[in-house]
Amino acid sequence: ASRLEAAIGKEPGLTIEIAKGDRGVFVVRLDGGVIFSKKVEGRFPTAADIMHAMNSRVAALVDARLDAVAADVEDAAVGLAAALHTILAAFPDDPVRGWLALQLAASRTPRQKPLEARLTAIYRQGVSQSRFHDVEPNAVWTLVFGTLRMTQRDVAAGAALPAQSVQIVALLLTALS
């Protein structure tokens, strides 16, 4: 427990609460919500358990934002552009979540299926509208998610301005068209 606490306990936005007792209560919280409980799971979490739980929480927050943005968009290119801008804007809007997303992107945590399914649906709609080339979706997401990760990293490091995300999204849409 102390190794896990040392590894992730100092990260912004993440608190680890350890309550001592006969059986030892171990709870990991993110933004006030429990993401892992030893009492519920019956074991201590692994680093992979925590990374997966954090990834799920961040993806759910992004997915909720995308609900509001892409609700009534009929043109898939516009919908994908709106989704990508929303994802990139989440970083400067909330540096803690943005930093967390960047850490998760650098981990071996798998992509979140709901977010990937949403973006795949937009992409497939674009193919059916002849807005995008029909290529293997995994190749598309390697390009898109890789570019988003690099953009977030560069903005965090000061090597790129958040306003450059407009050009990056335009380049991604050009690559898909």
Buried (B, 14 or more C-beta within 10 A) or exposed (E): EEEBBEEBBEBEBBEBEBEEEEEEEBBBBBBEEEBBBBEEEEEEBEEEBBBBBBBBBBBEBBBEBBEEBBEEBEEBBBBBBBBBBBBBBBBBEBEEBBBBBBBBBEBEBEBBEBBBEBBBEBBBBBBEEEBBEEEEBEEBBEBBBEBBBBBBBBBBEEEBEBEBBEEBBEEBBEEBE
